[in-house]
Amino acid sequence: MAQKELSRRLSVPVAASSLLQIPLIRTTLRYGQGIGILTFDRLRLNHRHLAAVGITDISGLYISGPPPEGRMKGCLRDGLPYNVDALTEELIKVAMDLVSDHNDIGAILLECTQFPPFADAIQRVTGLPVYDVTTLANWFYAGLVRKPFAPLTATEKADTLIKRPRTEEELLENEVKTT
């Protein structure tokens, strides 16, 4: 077996950081909108992490996270009981404060792998799209394991045989292409 073929078969695709979604999220936002990033420790997430996933333009990226003595840090760092209601309340407050401080935020990215269970609550209160490692995994998996489209019904097959009328603009475009 050729080395190139062997190498291709042995390669394992990896998508490990929700930060990889930033370029895609940016393309979905209106001009001038930013992205709020919620992380476990806002003082530790910096330009080096962003550069590692190919992000050199950090404008419009706003990073925040739970307070140092908050419930999330106490739970993950100190072993406090996992109180879903208290954690939800804390992360909603962090998200709302971030959106309030930066009114140009058009989407929120949850960088911490512990945050996806709170994505729905954050989305409900902010009204913004919310992305996290699970949205990354779903996108990534969908590309790796495609599912076939459902076969056309008899009616749909018949509809494909109907010639669609063309607009004046389409007819002019066709003339330009053929001349």
C-alpha positions as a Markdown table, in Angstrom:
| # | Residue | x | y | z |
|---|---|---|---|---|
| 1 | Met | 0.0 | 0.0 | 0.0 |
| 2 | Ala | 1.4 | 3.4 | -0.9 |
| 3 | Gln | 2.5 | 5.6 | 2.0 |
| 4 | Lys | 0.1 | 8.4 | 1.0 |
| 5 | Glu | -2.9 | 6.0 | 1.0 |
| 6 | Leu | -1.8 | 4.5 | 4.4 |
| 7 | Ser | -1.4 | 8.0 | 5.8 |
| 8 | Arg | -4.9 | 8.9 | 4.6 |
| 9 | Arg | -6.4 | 5.9 | 6.2 |
| 10 | Leu | -4.7 | 6.4 | 9.5 |
| 11 | Ser | -5.5 | 10.0 | 9.9 |
| 12 | Val | -8.0 | 10.8 | 12.6 |
| 13 | Pro | -9.9 | 14.1 | 12.2 |
| 14 | Val | -10.1 | 16.1 | 15.4 |
| 15 | Ala | -12.2 | 19.1 | 16.5 |
| 16 | Ala | -11.5 | 19.7 | 20.1 |
| 17 | Ser | -12.2 | 23.4 | 20.9 |
| 18 | Ser | -15.4 | 25.3 | 20.6 |
| 19 | Leu | -13.3 | 28.3 | 19.6 |
| 20 | Leu | -13.0 | 26.7 | 16.2 |
| 21 | Gln | -16.5 | 28.0 | 15.5 |
| 22 | Ile | -15.6 | 31.7 | 15.8 |
| 23 | Pro | -14.9 | 32.2 | 12.0 |
| 24 | Leu | -18.2 | 30.5 | 11.1 |
| 25 | Ile | -20.2 | 32.4 | 13.8 |
| 26 | Arg | -18.7 | 35.7 | 12.5 |
| 27 | Thr | -20.0 | 35.0 | 9.0 |
| 28 | Thr | -23.5 | 34.7 | 10.3 |
| 29 | Leu | -23.5 | 38.0 | 12.2 |
| 30 | Arg | -24.4 | 41.4 | 10.9 |
| 31 | Tyr | -21.5 | 43.8 | 10.2 |
| 32 | Gly | -20.3 | 45.3 | 13.5 |
| 33 | Gln | -21.6 | 42.5 | 15.7 |
| 34 | Gly | -19.4 | 40.7 | 18.1 |
| 35 | Ile | -19.2 | 37.4 | 19.9 |
| 36 | Gly | -19.5 | 37.0 | 23.7 |
| 37 | Ile | -17.3 | 34.2 | 24.9 |
| 38 | Leu | -18.0 | 32.6 | 28.3 |
| 39 | Thr | -15.2 | 30.6 | 29.7 |
| 40 | Phe | -14.3 | 29.0 | 33.1 |
| 41 | Asp | -11.5 | 31.5 | 33.8 |
| 42 | Arg | -11.7 | 34.7 | 31.8 |
| 43 | Leu | -8.2 | 35.8 | 32.9 |
| 44 | Arg | -6.6 | 32.6 | 31.5 |
| 45 | Leu | -8.3 | 32.5 | 28.0 |
| 46 | Asn | -6.2 | 34.9 | 25.8 |
| 47 | His | -4.9 | 35.6 | 22.4 |
| 48 | Arg | -2.6 | 32.6 | 22.4 |
| 49 | His | -5.5 | 30.2 | 22.7 |
| 50 | Leu | -7.3 | 32.1 | 19.9 |
| 51 | Ala | -4.2 | 32.1 | 17.7 |
| 52 | Ala | -3.9 | 28.3 | 18.2 |
| 53 | Val | -7.2 | 27.9 | 16.4 |
| 54 | Gly | -6.3 | 30.4 | 13.7 |
| 55 | Ile | -7.9 | 33.5 | 15.1 |
| 56 | Thr | -5.7 | 36.6 | 14.8 |
| 57 | Asp | -8.4 | 39.3 | 14.7 |
| 58 | Ile | -9.7 | 39.5 | 18.2 |
| 59 | Ser | -11.8 | 42.6 | 17.6 |
| 60 | Gly | -15.4 | 42.1 | 18.6 |
| 61 | Leu | -14.6 | 39.2 | 20.9 |
| 62 | Tyr | -15.6 | 39.7 | 24.5 |
| 63 | Ile | -14.5 | 37.2 | 27.1 |
| 64 | Ser | -16.2 | 36.7 | 30.5 |
| 65 | Gly | -16.7 | 34.0 | 33.0 |
| 66 | Pro | -18.1 | 33.1 | 36.4 |
| 67 | Pro | -16.8 | 35.1 | 39.4 |
| 68 | Pro | -13.7 | 33.7 | 41.2 |
| 69 | Glu | -15.8 | 32.8 | 44.3 |
| 70 | Gly | -18.9 | 31.8 | 42.4 |
| 71 | Arg | -20.9 | 28.6 | 42.4 |
| 72 | Met | -19.3 | 27.2 | 39.1 |
| 73 | Lys | -15.8 | 27.7 | 40.4 |
| 74 | Gly | -16.7 | 26.3 | 43.8 |
| 75 | Cys | -18.3 | 23.3 | 42.2 |
| 76 | Leu | -15.5 | 22.5 | 39.7 |
| 77 | Arg | -12.5 | 23.7 | 41.7 |
| 78 | Asp | -13.5 | 23.0 | 45.3 |
| 79 | Gly | -16.0 | 20.1 | 45.0 |
| 80 | Leu | -19.1 | 21.9 | 46.1 |
| 81 | Pro | -22.3 | 20.1 | 45.3 |
| 82 | Tyr | -23.6 | 20.4 | 41.7 |
| 83 | Asn | -26.7 | 22.6 | 42.1 |
| 84 | Val | -28.1 | 23.0 | 38.7 |
| 85 | Asp | -30.5 | 25.8 | 39.6 |
| 86 | Ala | -27.7 | 27.9 | 41.3 |
| 87 | Leu | -25.3 | 27.2 | 38.4 |
| 88 | Thr | -27.9 | 28.2 | 35.8 |
| 89 | Glu | -28.7 | 31.4 | 37.7 |
| 90 | Glu | -25.0 | 32.2 | 37.9 |
| 91 | Leu | -24.2 | 31.6 | 34.2 |
| 92 | Ile | -27.4 | 33.5 | 33.1 |
| 93 | Lys | -26.2 | 36.5 | 35.1 |
| 94 | Val | -22.7 | 36.3 | 33.6 |
| 95 | Ala | -24.2 | 36.1 | 30.1 |
| 96 | Met | -26.6 | 39.0 | 30.7 |
| 97 | Asp | -23.8 | 41.2 | 32.2 |
| 98 | Leu | -21.6 | 40.5 | 29.2 |
| 99 | Val | -24.4 | 41.4 | 26.8 |
| 100 | Ser | -25.3 | 44.5 | 28.8 |
| 101 | Asp | -21.6 | 45.6 | 28.8 |
| 102 | His | -21.3 | 45.0 | 25.0 |
| 103 | Asn | -24.5 | 45.8 | 23.2 |
| 104 | Asp | -23.0 | 44.8 | 19.9 |
| 105 | Ile | -22.9 | 41.1 | 20.8 |
| 106 | Gly | -24.8 | 39.0 | 18.2 |
| 107 | Ala | -24.0 | 35.5 | 19.5 |
| 108 | Ile | -22.5 | 33.7 | 22.5 |
| 109 | Leu | -19.9 | 31.0 | 22.5 |
| 110 | Leu | -19.5 | 28.8 | 25.5 |
| 111 | Glu | -15.9 | 27.8 | 25.6 |
| 112 | Cys | -15.9 | 25.7 | 28.8 |
| 113 | Thr | -17.0 | 22.0 | 28.3 |
| 114 | Gln | -19.0 | 22.3 | 31.5 |
| 115 | Phe | -21.3 | 25.0 | 30.1 |
| 116 | Pro | -23.4 | 23.2 | 27.4 |
| 117 | Pro | -26.2 | 22.1 | 29.9 |
| 118 | Phe | -26.9 | 25.8 | 30.4 |
| 119 | Ala | -26.9 | 26.9 | 26.7 |
| 120 | Asp | -30.7 | 26.7 | 26.4 |
| 121 | Ala | -31.3 | 28.9 | 29.5 |
| 122 | Ile | -28.7 | 31.4 | 28.3 |
| 123 | Gln | -30.3 | 31.5 | 24.8 |
| 124 | Arg | -33.8 | 32.0 | 26.3 |
| 125 | Val | -32.8 | 35.0 | 28.4 |
| 126 | Thr | -30.4 | 36.7 | 25.9 |
| 127 | Gly | -32.4 | 35.9 | 22.8 |
| 128 | Leu | -29.1 | 35.2 | 21.0 |
| 129 | Pro | -27.7 | 32.2 | 19.2 |
| 130 | Val | -25.5 | 30.1 | 21.6 |
| 131 | Tyr | -22.7 | 27.8 | 20.5 |
| 132 | Asp | -20.6 | 25.4 | 22.4 |
| 133 | Val | -18.6 | 22.2 | 22.1 |
| 134 | Thr | -21.8 | 20.2 | 21.3 |
| 135 | Thr | -22.7 | 22.4 | 18.4 |
| 136 | Leu | -19.1 | 21.9 | 17.2 |
| 137 | Ala | -19.4 | 18.1 | 17.6 |
| 138 | Asn | -22.7 | 17.9 | 15.8 |
| 139 | Trp | -21.4 | 19.9 | 12.8 |
| 140 | Phe | -18.2 | 17.9 | 12.7 |
| 141 | Tyr | -20.0 | 14.6 | 12.9 |
| 142 | Ala | -22.5 | 15.6 | 10.3 |
| 143 | Gly | -19.6 | 16.0 | 7.8 |
| 144 | Leu | -18.0 | 12.8 | 8.7 |
| 145 | Val | -21.1 | 10.6 | 8.6 |
| 146 | Arg | -23.5 | 11.8 | 6.0 |
| 147 | Lys | -27.0 | 10.5 | 5.9 |
| 148 | Pro | -28.7 | 10.0 | 2.6 |
| 149 | Phe | -31.7 | 12.1 | 1.7 |
| 150 | Ala | -35.1 | 10.4 | 1.7 |
| 151 | Pro | -36.1 | 9.2 | -1.7 |
| 152 | Leu | -38.5 | 11.4 | -3.7 |
| 153 | Thr | -42.1 | 10.6 | -3.6 |
| 154 | Ala | -44.1 | 9.9 | -6.8 |
| 155 | Thr | -45.5 | 13.4 | -6.6 |
| 156 | Glu | -42.1 | 15.0 | -6.1 |
| 157 | Lys | -40.7 | 13.0 | -9.0 |
| 158 | Ala | -43.5 | 14.2 | -11.2 |
| 159 | Asp | -42.8 | 17.8 | -10.1 |
| 160 | Thr | -39.2 | 17.5 | -11.3 |
| 161 | Leu | -40.5 | 17.1 | -14.9 |
| 162 | Ile | -42.4 | 20.4 | -14.9 |
| 163 | Lys | -40.5 | 23.1 | -16.7 |
| 164 | Arg | -40.4 | 26.2 | -14.5 |
| 165 | Pro | -41.2 | 29.5 | -16.2 |
| 166 | Arg | -38.3 | 31.9 | -16.3 |
| 167 | Thr | -38.3 | 35.5 | -15.2 |
| 168 | Glu | -37.3 | 38.3 | -17.6 |
| 169 | Glu | -34.0 | 38.6 | -15.7 |
| 170 | Glu | -33.2 | 34.9 | -16.0 |
| 171 | Leu | -33.9 | 35.0 | -19.7 |
| 172 | Leu | -31.5 | 37.9 | -20.1 |
| 173 | Glu | -28.8 | 36.2 | -18.1 |
| 174 | Asn | -29.1 | 33.1 | -20.3 |
| 175 | Glu | -28.7 | 35.3 | -23.4 |
| 176 | Val | -25.5 | 36.8 | -22.0 |
| 177 | Lys | -24.0 | 33.3 | -21.1 |
| 178 | Thr | -24.7 | 31.9 | -24.6 |
| 179 | Thr | -23.3 | 34.8 | -26.6 |
